[in-house]
Amino acid sequence: MRRIPLESDLPVISMFSDRDNTYQAIHRERVRAHAKHVEKGLSMEIERPDSPRWLPVLVEEVGEVARALNDNESLGNLRKELIQCAAMCVAWVEALDL
């Protein structure tokens, strides 16, 4: 079984603080999503990498990015949706790498 990421796993801030902030935001989103969905058995953090659930969940996140763009939502909301999409991509890649 895969290890579930924890808040304490966040990287230490380096000289690339903007990049680190982005990576930390992606990691925090994974932790948040896992906490939200784990009790219902829906956390992607515990899915096998070949599960048919990955693609629909990722496509839903991409759709939320598209909606934010089409609806001219704030850049802050667009960033939030992109972070959620990136979190799903990173989780899937890491599932493949285990």
C-alpha positions as a Markdown table, in Angstrom:
| # | Residue | x | y | z |
|---|---|---|---|---|
| 1 | Met | 0.0 | 0.0 | 0.0 |
| 2 | Arg | 1.2 | 3.5 | -0.8 |
| 3 | Arg | 2.3 | 5.9 | 1.8 |
| 4 | Ile | -0.2 | 8.8 | 2.1 |
| 5 | Pro | 1.4 | 12.3 | 2.0 |
| 6 | Leu | 1.4 | 14.3 | 5.1 |
| 7 | Glu | 1.7 | 18.1 | 5.8 |
| 8 | Ser | 5.1 | 17.4 | 7.3 |
| 9 | Asp | 6.3 | 16.1 | 4.0 |
| 10 | Leu | 6.3 | 19.6 | 2.5 |
| 11 | Pro | 9.7 | 20.6 | 1.2 |
| 12 | Val | 11.8 | 23.2 | 2.9 |
| 13 | Ile | 11.7 | 26.6 | 1.2 |
| 14 | Ser | 14.8 | 27.1 | -1.0 |
| 15 | Met | 16.0 | 30.0 | -3.1 |
| 16 | Phe | 13.3 | 29.1 | -5.6 |
| 17 | Ser | 10.5 | 30.3 | -3.3 |
| 18 | Asp | 7.9 | 30.9 | -6.0 |
| 19 | Arg | 8.4 | 27.4 | -7.3 |
| 20 | Asp | 8.4 | 26.0 | -3.8 |
| 21 | Asn | 5.2 | 27.8 | -3.0 |
| 22 | Thr | 3.6 | 26.1 | -6.1 |
| 23 | Tyr | 4.9 | 22.7 | -5.2 |
| 24 | Gln | 3.7 | 23.2 | -1.6 |
| 25 | Ala | 0.3 | 24.2 | -2.8 |
| 26 | Ile | 0.1 | 21.1 | -4.9 |
| 27 | His | 1.1 | 18.9 | -2.0 |
| 28 | Arg | -1.4 | 20.7 | 0.4 |
| 29 | Glu | -4.1 | 20.1 | -2.1 |
| 30 | Arg | -3.3 | 16.3 | -2.2 |
| 31 | Val | -3.4 | 16.2 | 1.6 |
| 32 | Arg | -6.7 | 18.2 | 1.6 |
| 33 | Ala | -8.3 | 16.0 | -1.0 |
| 34 | His | -7.2 | 12.8 | 0.7 |
| 35 | Ala | -8.6 | 13.9 | 4.0 |
| 36 | Lys | -11.9 | 14.8 | 2.3 |
| 37 | His | -12.3 | 11.6 | 0.4 |
| 38 | Val | -10.6 | 8.8 | 2.4 |
| 39 | Glu | -13.4 | 7.9 | 4.7 |
| 40 | Lys | -15.7 | 7.3 | 1.8 |
| 41 | Gly | -13.0 | 5.2 | 0.1 |
| 42 | Leu | -12.7 | 7.6 | -2.7 |
| 43 | Ser | -9.2 | 9.0 | -2.1 |
| 44 | Met | -7.1 | 8.7 | -5.2 |
| 45 | Glu | -4.0 | 8.4 | -2.9 |
| 46 | Ile | -4.9 | 4.8 | -2.4 |
| 47 | Glu | -5.8 | 3.8 | -6.0 |
| 48 | Arg | -3.7 | 1.5 | -8.1 |
| 49 | Pro | -2.1 | 3.3 | -11.0 |
| 50 | Asp | -4.0 | 1.3 | -13.5 |
| 51 | Ser | -7.4 | 2.0 | -11.9 |
| 52 | Pro | -10.1 | 3.2 | -14.4 |
| 53 | Arg | -11.0 | 6.0 | -11.9 |
| 54 | Trp | -7.9 | 8.1 | -12.6 |
| 55 | Leu | -8.9 | 9.5 | -16.0 |
| 56 | Pro | -12.5 | 10.6 | -15.1 |
| 57 | Val | -11.2 | 12.4 | -12.0 |
| 58 | Leu | -8.4 | 14.1 | -13.9 |
| 59 | Val | -10.8 | 15.1 | -16.7 |
| 60 | Glu | -13.2 | 16.6 | -14.1 |
| 61 | Glu | -10.3 | 18.7 | -12.8 |
| 62 | Val | -9.4 | 19.8 | -16.3 |
| 63 | Gly | -13.1 | 20.7 | -16.9 |
| 64 | Glu | -13.0 | 22.9 | -13.8 |
| 65 | Val | -10.0 | 24.8 | -15.3 |
| 66 | Ala | -11.9 | 25.2 | -18.6 |
| 67 | Arg | -14.9 | 26.5 | -16.7 |
| 68 | Ala | -12.8 | 29.0 | -14.8 |
| 69 | Leu | -11.4 | 30.3 | -18.1 |
| 70 | Asn | -14.7 | 30.4 | -19.9 |
| 71 | Asp | -16.5 | 32.1 | -17.1 |
| 72 | Asn | -13.7 | 34.7 | -16.8 |
| 73 | Glu | -13.2 | 33.8 | -13.1 |
| 74 | Ser | -10.5 | 35.5 | -11.1 |
| 75 | Leu | -6.9 | 34.5 | -11.6 |
| 76 | Gly | -6.9 | 33.3 | -8.0 |
| 77 | Asn | -9.7 | 30.9 | -8.7 |
| 78 | Leu | -8.0 | 29.8 | -12.0 |
| 79 | Arg | -4.8 | 29.1 | -10.0 |
| 80 | Lys | -6.8 | 27.1 | -7.4 |
| 81 | Glu | -8.3 | 24.9 | -10.2 |
| 82 | Leu | -4.9 | 24.5 | -11.8 |
| 83 | Ile | -3.4 | 23.4 | -8.5 |
| 84 | Gln | -6.2 | 20.8 | -8.1 |
| 85 | Cys | -5.5 | 19.6 | -11.6 |
| 86 | Ala | -1.7 | 19.4 | -11.0 |
| 87 | Ala | -2.3 | 17.6 | -7.7 |
| 88 | Met | -4.2 | 14.9 | -9.6 |
| 89 | Cys | -1.5 | 14.6 | -12.2 |
| 90 | Val | 1.3 | 14.4 | -9.6 |
| 91 | Ala | -0.6 | 11.8 | -7.6 |
| 92 | Trp | -1.1 | 9.6 | -10.7 |
| 93 | Val | 2.5 | 9.9 | -11.8 |
| 94 | Glu | 3.7 | 9.0 | -8.3 |
| 95 | Ala | 1.3 | 6.0 | -8.3 |
| 96 | Leu | 3.0 | 4.8 | -11.5 |
| 97 | Asp | 6.5 | 5.3 | -10.0 |
| 98 | Leu | 5.8 | 3.1 | -6.9 |
